Amino acid sequence: MPDPKWLKSSYSEASANNCVEVAMRGRSLVALRDSTRPSLVIPVHGSTFHALVQGVKTGGFASAQG
């Protein structure tokens, strides 16, 4: 499988190296990594990633903030 194309949020600065990056790996797998530790990749199913994004968009994790 070819190297994935890593994407980061448009909210991240172009030169910033402190964000979460995502890449598609096949038809139903999404890879996540921290740009400060690019060798540590976390694979998740596409539906799990979708649920995470929806939770963030709807404020579902607001109570987890310190």
PyMOL commands that set and color helices and strands:
alter all, ss='L'
color gray80, all
select helices_A, chain A and resi 46-57+62-64
alter helices_A, ss='H'
color red, helices_A
select strands_A, chain A and resi 7-8+20-24+29-34+37-45
alter strands_A, ss='S'
color yellow, strands_A
deselect
rebuild
show_as cartoon
